[in-house]
Each structure stands twice: as structure tokens, then as C-alpha cells.
């Protein structure tokens, strides 16, 4: 389940990057940051729905 954790971290960092790009009015940064956030966020949600939360041992 390390993959889900990595996807979640990428999603959070892309969201932060998108907000920073919005603050700086960087259109290309907004487009790529939002796209990354949406795609990796979708992967994260689908991984959780299909495989559940990471097991704690």
C-alpha cells in the first residue's frame, strides 16, 4: 500500500503547487498543477476504494 501513500503525497504537493501558482498568476503552473492534482487524486481515491486503507502491522 506504499503506492497509495505516494499518490496521496503527490496529490497534496500538487495542490500546494497549484495554490502557489494561483498566487503568482502563473497560468502554466496552474494548468499542470491542477491536472496533476486531479489525476493523482483520482488514483488515490480509486486505490483506497479498491484495496482499502493501508494495513497497520
PDBQT receptor file of N, H, CA, C and O in Angstrom, charges set to zero:
ATOM      1  N   UNK A   1       0.805  -1.189   0.000  1.00  0.00    +0.000 N 
ATOM      2  CA  UNK A   1       0.000   0.000   0.000  1.00  0.00    +0.000 C 
ATOM      3  C   UNK A   1       0.854   1.262   0.000  1.00  0.00    +0.000 C 
ATOM      4  O   UNK A   1       0.341   2.367   0.174  1.00  0.00    +0.000 OA
ATOM      5  N   UNK A   2       2.143   1.095  -0.193  1.00  0.00    +0.000 N 
ATOM      6  H   UNK A   2       2.560   0.197  -0.335  1.00  0.00    +0.000 HD
ATOM      7  CA  UNK A   2       3.013   2.263  -0.287  1.00  0.00    +0.000 C 
ATOM      8  C   UNK A   2       2.662   3.140  -1.472  1.00  0.00    +0.000 C 
ATOM      9  O   UNK A   2       2.878   4.352  -1.446  1.00  0.00    +0.000 OA
ATOM     10  N   UNK A   3       2.116   2.517  -2.521  1.00  0.00    +0.000 N 
ATOM     11  H   UNK A   3       1.942   1.533  -2.542  1.00  0.00    +0.000 HD
ATOM     12  CA  UNK A   3       1.741   3.270  -3.710  1.00  0.00    +0.000 C 
ATOM     13  C   UNK A   3       0.663   4.303  -3.396  1.00  0.00    +0.000 C 
ATOM     14  O   UNK A   3       0.706   5.422  -3.906  1.00  0.00    +0.000 OA
ATOM     15  N   UNK A   4      -0.306   3.928  -2.554  1.00  0.00    +0.000 N 
ATOM     16  H   UNK A   4      -0.340   3.018  -2.140  1.00  0.00    +0.000 HD
ATOM     17  CA  UNK A   4      -1.367   4.865  -2.195  1.00  0.00    +0.000 C 
ATOM     18  C   UNK A   4      -0.799   6.040  -1.407  1.00  0.00    +0.000 C 
ATOM     19  O   UNK A   4      -1.238   7.175  -1.590  1.00  0.00    +0.000 OA
ATOM     20  N   UNK A   5       0.152   5.787  -0.552  1.00  0.00    +0.000 N 
ATOM     21  H   UNK A   5       0.509   4.864  -0.404  1.00  0.00    +0.000 HD
ATOM     22  CA  UNK A   5       0.767   6.854   0.235  1.00  0.00    +0.000 C 
ATOM     23  C   UNK A   5       1.530   7.807  -0.680  1.00  0.00    +0.000 C 
ATOM     24  O   UNK A   5       1.458   9.024  -0.514  1.00  0.00    +0.000 OA
ATOM     25  N   UNK A   6       2.257   7.256  -1.640  1.00  0.00    +0.000 N 
ATOM     26  H   UNK A   6       2.316   6.267  -1.776  1.00  0.00    +0.000 HD
ATOM     27  CA  UNK A   6       2.991   8.088  -2.596  1.00  0.00    +0.000 C 
ATOM     28  C   UNK A   6       2.022   8.920  -3.426  1.00  0.00    +0.000 C 
ATOM     29  O   UNK A   6       2.249  10.114  -3.623  1.00  0.00    +0.000 OA
ATOM     30  N   UNK A   7       0.938   8.306  -3.918  1.00  0.00    +0.000 N 
ATOM     31  H   UNK A   7       0.754   7.336  -3.758  1.00  0.00    +0.000 HD
ATOM     32  CA  UNK A   7      -0.060   9.046  -4.693  1.00  0.00    +0.000 C 
ATOM     33  C   UNK A   7      -0.668  10.168  -3.861  1.00  0.00    +0.000 C 
ATOM     34  O   UNK A   7      -0.880  11.269  -4.371  1.00  0.00    +0.000 OA
ATOM     35  N   UNK A   8      -0.951   9.905  -2.593  1.00  0.00    +0.000 N 
ATOM     36  H   UNK A   8      -0.778   9.011  -2.179  1.00  0.00    +0.000 HD
ATOM     37  CA  UNK A   8      -1.540  10.928  -1.726  1.00  0.00    +0.000 C 
ATOM     38  C   UNK A   8      -0.560  12.080  -1.507  1.00  0.00    +0.000 C 
ATOM     39  O   UNK A   8      -0.966  13.242  -1.516  1.00  0.00    +0.000 OA
ATOM     40  N   UNK A   9       0.710  11.778  -1.314  1.00  0.00    +0.000 N 
ATOM     41  H   UNK A   9       1.040  10.834  -1.308  1.00  0.00    +0.000 HD
ATOM     42  CA  UNK A   9       1.707  12.835  -1.136  1.00  0.00    +0.000 C 
ATOM     43  C   UNK A   9       1.857  13.678  -2.401  1.00  0.00    +0.000 C 
ATOM     44  O   UNK A   9       1.951  14.903  -2.323  1.00  0.00    +0.000 OA
ATOM     45  N   UNK A  10       1.878  13.030  -3.560  1.00  0.00    +0.000 N 
ATOM     46  H   UNK A  10       1.802  12.034  -3.624  1.00  0.00    +0.000 HD
ATOM     47  CA  UNK A  10       1.968  13.763  -4.828  1.00  0.00    +0.000 C 
ATOM     48  C   UNK A  10       0.750  14.658  -5.005  1.00  0.00    +0.000 C 
ATOM     49  O   UNK A  10       0.875  15.791  -5.470  1.00  0.00    +0.000 OA
ATOM     50  N   UNK A  11      -0.431  14.157  -4.636  1.00  0.00    +0.000 N 
ATOM     51  H   UNK A  11      -0.532  13.236  -4.258  1.00  0.00    +0.000 HD
ATOM     52  CA  UNK A  11      -1.655  14.947  -4.735  1.00  0.00    +0.000 C 
ATOM     53  C   UNK A  11      -1.584  16.182  -3.845  1.00  0.00    +0.000 C 
ATOM     54  O   UNK A  11      -1.930  17.281  -4.278  1.00  0.00    +0.000 OA
ATOM     55  N   UNK A  12      -1.139  16.006  -2.603  1.00  0.00    +0.000 N 
ATOM     56  H   UNK A  12      -0.858  15.113  -2.252  1.00  0.00    +0.000 HD
ATOM     57  CA  UNK A  12      -1.032  17.145  -1.691  1.00  0.00    +0.000 C 
ATOM     58  C   UNK A  12      -0.019  18.171  -2.177  1.00  0.00    +0.000 C 
ATOM     59  O   UNK A  12      -0.269  19.374  -2.104  1.00  0.00    +0.000 OA
ATOM     60  N   UNK A  13       1.119  17.704  -2.673  1.00  0.00    +0.000 N 
ATOM     61  H   UNK A  13       1.322  16.726  -2.732  1.00  0.00    +0.000 HD
ATOM     62  CA  UNK A  13       2.132  18.636  -3.176  1.00  0.00    +0.000 C 
ATOM     63  C   UNK A  13       1.665  19.344  -4.445  1.00  0.00    +0.000 C 
ATOM     64  O   UNK A  13       1.970  20.520  -4.643  1.00  0.00    +0.000 OA
ATOM     65  N   UNK A  14       0.932  18.646  -5.298  1.00  0.00    +0.000 N 
ATOM     66  H   UNK A  14       0.684  17.691  -5.137  1.00  0.00    +0.000 HD
ATOM     67  CA  UNK A  14       0.394  19.279  -6.498  1.00  0.00    +0.000 C 
ATOM     68  C   UNK A  14      -0.654  20.325  -6.134  1.00  0.00    +0.000 C 
ATOM     69  O   UNK A  14      -0.728  21.374  -6.775  1.00  0.00    +0.000 OA
ATOM     70  N   UNK A  15      -1.455  20.054  -5.122  1.00  0.00    +0.000 N 
ATOM     71  H   UNK A  15      -1.394  19.202  -4.602  1.00  0.00    +0.000 HD
ATOM     72  CA  UNK A  15      -2.426  21.037  -4.655  1.00  0.00    +0.000 C 
ATOM     73  C   UNK A  15      -1.737  22.287  -4.121  1.00  0.00    +0.000 C 
ATOM     74  O   UNK A  15      -2.161  23.407  -4.404  1.00  0.00    +0.000 OA
ATOM     75  N   UNK A  16      -0.681  22.090  -3.353  1.00  0.00    +0.000 N 
ATOM     76  H   UNK A  16      -0.337  21.180  -3.122  1.00  0.00    +0.000 HD
ATOM     77  CA  UNK A  16       0.087  23.227  -2.840  1.00  0.00    +0.000 C 
ATOM     78  C   UNK A  16       0.724  24.008  -3.989  1.00  0.00    +0.000 C 
ATOM     79  O   UNK A  16       0.724  25.238  -3.983  1.00  0.00    +0.000 OA
ATOM     80  N   UNK A  17       1.265  23.291  -4.970  1.00  0.00    +0.000 N 
ATOM     81  H   UNK A  17       1.265  22.291  -4.975  1.00  0.00    +0.000 HD
ATOM     82  CA  UNK A  17       1.866  23.950  -6.131  1.00  0.00    +0.000 C 
ATOM     83  C   UNK A  17       0.846  24.731  -6.933  1.00  0.00    +0.000 C 
ATOM     84  O   UNK A  17       1.152  25.803  -7.456  1.00  0.00    +0.000 OA
ATOM     85  N   UNK A  18      -0.357  24.207  -7.035  1.00  0.00    +0.000 N 
ATOM     86  H   UNK A  18      -0.605  23.336  -6.610  1.00  0.00    +0.000 HD
ATOM     87  CA  UNK A  18      -1.413  24.915  -7.752  1.00  0.00    +0.000 C 
ATOM     88  C   UNK A  18      -1.786  26.205  -7.025  1.00  0.00    +0.000 C 
ATOM     89  O   UNK A  18      -1.971  27.245  -7.657  1.00  0.00    +0.000 OA
ATOM     90  N   UNK A  19      -1.896  26.137  -5.709  1.00  0.00    +0.000 N 
ATOM     91  H   UNK A  19      -1.745  25.292  -5.196  1.00  0.00    +0.000 HD
ATOM     92  CA  UNK A  19      -2.211  27.345  -4.943  1.00  0.00    +0.000 C 
ATOM     93  C   UNK A  19      -1.097  28.383  -5.058  1.00  0.00    +0.000 C 
ATOM     94  O   UNK A  19      -1.370  29.580  -5.147  1.00  0.00    +0.000 OA
ATOM     95  N   UNK A  20       0.142  27.933  -5.057  1.00  0.00    +0.000 N 
ATOM     96  H   UNK A  20       0.363  26.961  -4.985  1.00  0.00    +0.000 HD
ATOM     97  CA  UNK A  20       1.273  28.849  -5.229  1.00  0.00    +0.000 C 
ATOM     98  C   UNK A  20       1.247  29.473  -6.617  1.00  0.00    +0.000 C 
ATOM     99  O   UNK A  20       1.512  30.667  -6.765  1.00  0.00    +0.000 OA
ATOM    100  N   UNK A  21       0.931  28.678  -7.635  1.00  0.00    +0.000 N 
ATOM    101  H   UNK A  21       0.716  27.709  -7.515  1.00  0.00    +0.000 HD
ATOM    102  CA  UNK A  21       0.850  29.203  -8.996  1.00  0.00    +0.000 C 
ATOM    103  C   UNK A  21      -0.300  30.202  -9.122  1.00  0.00    +0.000 C 
ATOM    104  O   UNK A  21      -0.180  31.194  -9.840  1.00  0.00    +0.000 OA
ATOM    105  N   UNK A  22      -1.412  29.949  -8.432  1.00  0.00    +0.000 N 
ATOM    106  H   UNK A  22      -1.510  29.143  -7.849  1.00  0.00    +0.000 HD
ATOM    107  CA  UNK A  22      -2.517  30.907  -8.437  1.00  0.00    +0.000 C 
ATOM    108  C   UNK A  22      -2.088  32.227  -7.795  1.00  0.00    +0.000 C 
ATOM    109  O   UNK A  22      -2.431  33.302  -8.287  1.00  0.00    +0.000 OA
ATOM    110  N   UNK A  23      -1.352  32.144  -6.716  1.00  0.00    +0.000 N 
ATOM    111  H   UNK A  23      -1.073  31.271  -6.316  1.00  0.00    +0.000 HD
ATOM    112  CA  UNK A  23      -0.881  33.337  -6.015  1.00  0.00    +0.000 C 
ATOM    113  C   UNK A  23       0.036  34.165  -6.918  1.00  0.00    +0.000 C 
ATOM    114  O   UNK A  23      -0.016  35.395  -6.912  1.00  0.00    +0.000 OA
ATOM    115  N   UNK A  24       0.884  33.469  -7.700  1.00  0.00    +0.000 N 
ATOM    116  H   UNK A  24       0.926  32.470  -7.705  1.00  0.00    +0.000 HD
ATOM    117  CA  UNK A  24       1.838  34.146  -8.578  1.00  0.00    +0.000 C 
ATOM    118  C   UNK A  24       1.274  34.413  -9.973  1.00  0.00    +0.000 C 
ATOM    119  O   UNK A  24       1.967  34.980 -10.818  1.00  0.00    +0.000 OA
ATOM    120  N   UNK A  25       0.035  34.016 -10.222  1.00  0.00    +0.000 N 
ATOM    121  H   UNK A  25      -0.528  33.556  -9.535  1.00  0.00    +0.000 HD
ATOM    122  CA  UNK A  25      -0.638  34.190 -11.520  1.00  0.00    +0.000 C 
ATOM    123  C   UNK A  25       0.144  33.526 -12.658  1.00  0.00    +0.000 C 
ATOM    124  O   UNK A  25       0.313  34.097 -13.735  1.00  0.00    +0.000 OA
ATOM    125  N   UNK A  26       0.613  32.314 -12.389  1.00  0.00    +0.000 N 
ATOM    126  H   UNK A  26       0.476  31.850 -11.514  1.00  0.00    +0.000 HD
ATOM    127  CA  UNK A  26       1.356  31.530 -13.366  1.00  0.00    +0.000 C 
ATOM    128  C   UNK A  26       0.390  30.544 -14.020  1.00  0.00    +0.000 C 
ATOM    129  O   UNK A  26       0.049  29.519 -13.430  1.00  0.00    +0.000 OA
ATOM    130  N   UNK A  27      -0.050  30.859 -15.247  1.00  0.00    +0.000 N 
ATOM    131  H   UNK A  27       0.227  31.692 -15.726  1.00  0.00    +0.000 HD
ATOM    132  CA  UNK A  27      -1.088  30.067 -15.918  1.00  0.00    +0.000 C 
ATOM    133  C   UNK A  27      -0.624  28.638 -16.183  1.00  0.00    +0.000 C 
ATOM    134  O   UNK A  27      -1.368  27.693 -15.922  1.00  0.00    +0.000 OA
ATOM    135  N   UNK A  28       0.588  28.467 -16.696  1.00  0.00    +0.000 N 
ATOM    136  H   UNK A  28       1.192  29.235 -16.909  1.00  0.00    +0.000 HD
ATOM    137  CA  UNK A  28       1.087  27.124 -16.995  1.00  0.00    +0.000 C 
ATOM    138  C   UNK A  28       1.229  26.287 -15.724  1.00  0.00    +0.000 C 
ATOM    139  O   UNK A  28       0.941  25.090 -15.731  1.00  0.00    +0.000 OA
ATOM    140  N   UNK A  29       1.666  26.909 -14.650  1.00  0.00    +0.000 N 
ATOM    141  H   UNK A  29       1.900  27.882 -14.645  1.00  0.00    +0.000 HD
ATOM    142  CA  UNK A  29       1.768  26.217 -13.369  1.00  0.00    +0.000 C 
ATOM    143  C   UNK A  29       0.410  25.792 -12.842  1.00  0.00    +0.000 C 
ATOM    144  O   UNK A  29       0.269  24.713 -12.267  1.00  0.00    +0.000 OA
ATOM    145  N   UNK A  30      -0.592  26.647 -13.039  1.00  0.00    +0.000 N 
ATOM    146  H   UNK A  30      -0.477  27.524 -13.506  1.00  0.00    +0.000 HD
ATOM    147  CA  UNK A  30      -1.954  26.315 -12.615  1.00  0.00    +0.000 C 
ATOM    148  C   UNK A  30      -2.470  25.111 -13.392  1.00  0.00    +0.000 C 
ATOM    149  O   UNK A  30      -3.044  24.190 -12.811  1.00  0.00    +0.000 OA
ATOM    150  N   UNK A  31      -2.265  25.123 -14.704  1.00  0.00    +0.000 N 
ATOM    151  H   UNK A  31      -1.799  25.871 -15.176  1.00  0.00    +0.000 HD
ATOM    152  CA  UNK A  31      -2.766  24.035 -15.560  1.00  0.00    +0.000 C 
ATOM    153  C   UNK A  31      -2.120  22.707 -15.183  1.00  0.00    +0.000 C 
ATOM    154  O   UNK A  31      -2.818  21.718 -14.956  1.00  0.00    +0.000 OA
ATOM    155  N   UNK A  32      -0.798  22.679 -15.115  1.00  0.00    +0.000 N 
ATOM    156  H   UNK A  32      -0.231  23.482 -15.299  1.00  0.00    +0.000 HD
ATOM    157  CA  UNK A  32      -0.104  21.424 -14.814  1.00  0.00    +0.000 C 
ATOM    158  C   UNK A  32      -0.305  20.986 -13.367  1.00  0.00    +0.000 C 
ATOM    159  O   UNK A  32      -0.443  19.793 -13.098  1.00  0.00    +0.000 OA
ATOM    160  N   UNK A  33      -0.324  21.923 -12.445  1.00  0.00    +0.000 N 
ATOM    161  H   UNK A  33      -0.212  22.892 -12.664  1.00  0.00    +0.000 HD
ATOM    162  CA  UNK A  33      -0.555  21.580 -11.047  1.00  0.00    +0.000 C 
ATOM    163  C   UNK A  33      -1.950  21.033 -10.822  1.00  0.00    +0.000 C 
ATOM    164  O   UNK A  33      -2.121  20.032 -10.127  1.00  0.00    +0.000 OA
ATOM    165  N   UNK A  34      -2.955  21.684 -11.404  1.00  0.00    +0.000 N 
ATOM    166  H   UNK A  34      -2.816  22.498 -11.968  1.00  0.00    +0.000 HD
ATOM    167  CA  UNK A  34      -4.334  21.209 -11.257  1.00  0.00    +0.000 C 
ATOM    168  C   UNK A  34      -4.529  19.864 -11.948  1.00  0.00    +0.000 C 
ATOM    169  O   UNK A  34      -5.225  18.990 -11.430  1.00  0.00    +0.000 OA
ATOM    170  N   UNK A  35      -3.918  19.701 -13.106  1.00  0.00    +0.000 N 
ATOM    171  H   UNK A  35      -3.353  20.410 -13.526  1.00  0.00    +0.000 HD
ATOM    172  CA  UNK A  35      -4.015  18.418 -13.811  1.00  0.00    +0.000 C 
ATOM    173  C   UNK A  35      -3.396  17.282 -13.020  1.00  0.00    +0.000 C 
ATOM    174  O   UNK A  35      -3.962  16.193 -12.933  1.00  0.00    +0.000 OA
ATOM    175  N   UNK A  36      -2.234  17.538 -12.445  1.00  0.00    +0.000 N 
ATOM    176  H   UNK A  36      -1.774  18.423 -12.515  1.00  0.00    +0.000 HD
ATOM    177  CA  UNK A  36      -1.568  16.531 -11.626  1.00  0.00    +0.000 C 
ATOM    178  C   UNK A  36      -2.389  16.211 -10.388  1.00  0.00    +0.000 C 
ATOM    179  O   UNK A  36      -2.522  15.051 -10.000  1.00  0.00    +0.000 OA
ATOM    180  N   UNK A  37      -2.936  17.249  -9.773  1.00  0.00    +0.000 N 
ATOM    181  H   UNK A  37      -2.828  18.192 -10.087  1.00  0.00    +0.000 HD
ATOM    182  CA  UNK A  37      -3.751  17.060  -8.566  1.00  0.00    +0.000 C 
ATOM    183  C   UNK A  37      -4.982  16.210  -8.875  1.00  0.00    +0.000 C 
ATOM    184  O   UNK A  37      -5.332  15.322  -8.098  1.00  0.00    +0.000 OA
ATOM    185  N   UNK A  38      -5.634  16.474  -9.994  1.00  0.00    +0.000 N 
ATOM    186  H   UNK A  38      -5.350  17.196 -10.625  1.00  0.00    +0.000 HD
ATOM    187  CA  UNK A  38      -6.839  15.722 -10.360  1.00  0.00    +0.000 C 
ATOM    188  C   UNK A  38      -6.498  14.269 -10.686  1.00  0.00    +0.000 C 
ATOM    189  O   UNK A  38      -7.166  13.353 -10.207  1.00  0.00    +0.000 OA
ATOM    190  N   UNK A  39      -5.466  14.055 -11.496  1.00  0.00    +0.000 N 
ATOM    191  H   UNK A  39      -4.923  14.799 -11.885  1.00  0.00    +0.000 HD
ATOM    192  CA  UNK A  39      -5.119  12.687 -11.919  1.00  0.00    +0.000 C 
ATOM    193  C   UNK A  39      -4.649  11.842 -10.742  1.00  0.00    +0.000 C 
ATOM    194  O   UNK A  39      -5.148  10.735 -10.540  1.00  0.00    +0.000 OA
ATOM    195  N   UNK A  40      -3.703  12.346  -9.970  1.00  0.00    +0.000 N 
ATOM    196  H   UNK A  40      -3.297  13.245 -10.134  1.00  0.00    +0.000 HD
ATOM    197  CA  UNK A  40      -3.191  11.563  -8.850  1.00  0.00    +0.000 C 
ATOM    198  C   UNK A  40      -4.207  11.465  -7.718  1.00  0.00    +0.000 C 
ATOM    199  O   UNK A  40      -4.228  10.474  -6.989  1.00  0.00    +0.000 OA
ATOM    200  N   UNK A  41      -5.043  12.479  -7.566  1.00  0.00    +0.000 N 
ATOM    201  H   UNK A  41      -5.026  13.284  -8.158  1.00  0.00    +0.000 HD
ATOM    202  CA  UNK A  41      -6.129  12.389  -6.596  1.00  0.00    +0.000 C 
ATOM    203  C   UNK A  41      -7.104  11.284  -6.961  1.00  0.00    +0.000 C 
ATOM    204  O   UNK A  41      -7.569  10.544  -6.094  1.00  0.00    +0.000 OA
ATOM    205  N   UNK A  42      -7.412  11.175  -8.250  1.00  0.00    +0.000 N 
ATOM    206  H   UNK A  42      -7.034  11.776  -8.954  1.00  0.00    +0.000 HD
ATOM    207  CA  UNK A  42      -8.289  10.100  -8.723  1.00  0.00    +0.000 C 
ATOM    208  C   UNK A  42      -7.656   8.735  -8.465  1.00  0.00    +0.000 C 
ATOM    209  O   UNK A  42      -8.329   7.815  -8.002  1.00  0.00    +0.000 OA
ATOM    210  N   UNK A  43      -6.365   8.603  -8.763  1.00  0.00    +0.000 N 
ATOM    211  H   UNK A  43      -5.818   9.350  -9.140  1.00  0.00    +0.000 HD
ATOM    212  CA  UNK A  43      -5.671   7.345  -8.497  1.00  0.00    +0.000 C 
ATOM    213  C   UNK A  43      -5.723   6.997  -7.011  1.00  0.00    +0.000 C 
ATOM    214  O   UNK A  43      -5.928   5.837  -6.651  1.00  0.00    +0.000 OA
ATOM    215  N   UNK A  44      -5.539   7.985  -6.157  1.00  0.00    +0.000 N 
ATOM    216  H   UNK A  44      -5.373   8.927  -6.450  1.00  0.00    +0.000 HD
ATOM    217  CA  UNK A  44      -5.568   7.759  -4.713  1.00  0.00    +0.000 C 
ATOM    218  C   UNK A  44      -6.939   7.281  -4.263  1.00  0.00    +0.000 C 
ATOM    219  O   UNK A  44      -7.048   6.312  -3.511  1.00  0.00    +0.000 OA
ATOM    220  N   UNK A  45      -7.973   7.953  -4.717  1.00  0.00    +0.000 N 
ATOM    221  H   UNK A  45      -7.885   8.740  -5.327  1.00  0.00    +0.000 HD
ATOM    222  CA  UNK A  45      -9.343   7.582  -4.323  1.00  0.00    +0.000 C 
ATOM    223  C   UNK A  45      -9.680   6.182  -4.827  1.00  0.00    +0.000 C 
ATOM    224  O   UNK A  45     -10.250   5.383  -4.084  1.00  0.00    +0.000 OA
ATOM    225  N   UNK A  46      -9.343   5.878  -6.052  1.00  0.00    +0.000 N 
ATOM    226  H   UNK A  46      -8.880   6.527  -6.655  1.00  0.00    +0.000 HD
ATOM    227  CA  UNK A  46      -9.661   4.567  -6.610  1.00  0.00    +0.000 C 
ATOM    228  C   UNK A  46      -8.861   3.455  -5.922  1.00  0.00    +0.000 C 
ATOM    229  O   UNK A  46      -9.372   2.351  -5.738  1.00  0.00    +0.000 OA
ATOM    230  N   UNK A  47      -7.623   3.738  -5.546  1.00  0.00    +0.000 N 
ATOM    231  H   UNK A  47      -7.208   4.635  -5.695  1.00  0.00    +0.000 HD
ATOM    232  CA  UNK A  47      -6.823   2.739  -4.834  1.00  0.00    +0.000 C 
ATOM    233  C   UNK A  47      -7.428   2.448  -3.467  1.00  0.00    +0.000 C 
ATOM    234  O   UNK A  47      -7.486   1.293  -3.045  1.00  0.00    +0.000 OA
ATOM    235  N   UNK A  48      -7.878   3.493  -2.773  1.00  0.00    +0.000 N 
ATOM    236  H   UNK A  48      -7.831   4.431  -3.115  1.00  0.00    +0.000 HD
ATOM    237  CA  UNK A  48      -8.500   3.295  -1.461  1.00  0.00    +0.000 C 
ATOM    238  C   UNK A  48      -9.805   2.518  -1.604  1.00  0.00    +0.000 C 
ATOM    239  O   UNK A  48     -10.074   1.618  -0.808  1.00  0.00    +0.000 OA
ATOM    240  N   UNK A  49     -10.612   2.848  -2.597  1.00  0.00    +0.000 N 
ATOM    241  H   UNK A  49     -10.394   3.579  -3.244  1.00  0.00    +0.000 HD
ATOM    242  CA  UNK A  49     -11.888   2.163  -2.784  1.00  0.00    +0.000 C 
ATOM    243  C   UNK A  49     -11.702   0.697  -3.174  1.00  0.00    +0.000 C 
ATOM    244  O   UNK A  49     -12.474  -0.158  -2.740  1.00  0.00    +0.000 OA
ATOM    245  N   UNK A  50     -10.696   0.400  -3.980  1.00  0.00    +0.000 N 
ATOM    246  H   UNK A  50     -10.069   1.094  -4.333  1.00  0.00    +0.000 HD
ATOM    247  CA  UNK A  50     -10.496  -0.972  -4.462  1.00  0.00    +0.000 C 
ATOM    248  C   UNK A  50      -9.748  -1.843  -3.459  1.00  0.00    +0.000 C 
ATOM    249  O   UNK A  50     -10.037  -3.034  -3.345  1.00  0.00    +0.000 OA
ATOM    250  N   UNK A  51      -8.793  -1.269  -2.732  1.00  0.00    +0.000 N 
ATOM    251  H   UNK A  51      -8.559  -0.302  -2.824  1.00  0.00    +0.000 HD
ATOM    252  CA  UNK A  51      -7.931  -2.080  -1.872  1.00  0.00    +0.000 C 
ATOM    253  C   UNK A  51      -8.032  -1.727  -0.399  1.00  0.00    +0.000 C 
ATOM    254  O   UNK A  51      -7.429  -2.405   0.433  1.00  0.00    +0.000 OA
ATOM    255  N   UNK A  52      -8.770  -0.694  -0.054  1.00  0.00    +0.000 N 
ATOM    256  H   UNK A  52      -9.261  -0.143  -0.730  1.00  0.00    +0.000 HD
ATOM    257  CA  UNK A  52      -8.906  -0.303   1.334  1.00  0.00    +0.000 C 
ATOM    258  C   UNK A  52      -7.728   0.505   1.825  1.00  0.00    +0.000 C 
ATOM    259  O   UNK A  52      -6.791   0.776   1.074  1.00  0.00    +0.000 OA
ATOM    260  N   UNK A  53      -7.778   0.888   3.086  1.00  0.00    +0.000 N 
ATOM    261  H   UNK A  53      -8.539   0.668   3.696  1.00  0.00    +0.000 HD
ATOM    262  CA  UNK A  53      -6.710   1.663   3.672  1.00  0.00    +0.000 C 
ATOM    263  C   UNK A  53      -5.512   0.761   3.938  1.00  0.00    +0.000 C 
ATOM    264  O   UNK A  53      -5.659  -0.457   4.047  1.00  0.00    +0.000 OA
ATOM    265  N   UNK A  54      -4.312   1.366   4.043  1.00  0.00    +0.000 N 
ATOM    266  H   UNK A  54      -4.193   2.355   3.955  1.00  0.00    +0.000 HD
ATOM    267  CA  UNK A  54      -3.122   0.543   4.314  1.00  0.00    +0.000 C 
ATOM    268  C   UNK A  54      -3.264  -0.210   5.644  1.00  0.00    +0.000 C 
ATOM    269  O   UNK A  54      -3.722   0.341   6.645  1.00  0.00    +0.000 OA
ATOM    270  N   UNK A  55      -2.868  -1.453   5.622  1.00  0.00    +0.000 N 
ATOM    271  H   UNK A  55      -2.496  -1.901   4.809  1.00  0.00    +0.000 HD
ATOM    272  CA  UNK A  55      -2.927  -2.273   6.836  1.00  0.00    +0.000 C 
ATOM    273  C   UNK A  55      -1.794  -1.877   7.771  1.00  0.00    +0.000 C 
ATOM    274  O   UNK A  55      -0.662  -1.669   7.335  1.00  0.00    +0.000 OA
ATOM    275  N   UNK A  56      -2.103  -1.776   9.048  1.00  0.00    +0.000 N 
ATOM    276  H   UNK A  56      -3.022  -1.946   9.402  1.00  0.00    +0.000 HD
ATOM    277  CA  UNK A  56      -1.072  -1.454  10.040  1.00  0.00    +0.000 C 
ATOM    278  C   UNK A  56      -0.670  -2.764  10.723  1.00  0.00    +0.000 C 
ATOM    279  O   UNK A  56      -1.511  -3.464  11.288  1.00  0.00    +0.000 OA
ATOM    280  N   UNK A  57       0.610  -3.082  10.664  1.00  0.00    +0.000 N 
ATOM    281  H   UNK A  57       1.293  -2.513  10.205  1.00  0.00    +0.000 HD
ATOM    282  CA  UNK A  57       1.087  -4.337  11.241  1.00  0.00    +0.000 C 
ATOM    283  C   UNK A  57       1.757  -4.097  12.550  1.00  0.00    +0.000 C 
ATOM    284  O   UNK A  57       2.224  -5.041  13.187  1.00  0.00    +0.000 OA
TER     285      UNK A  57
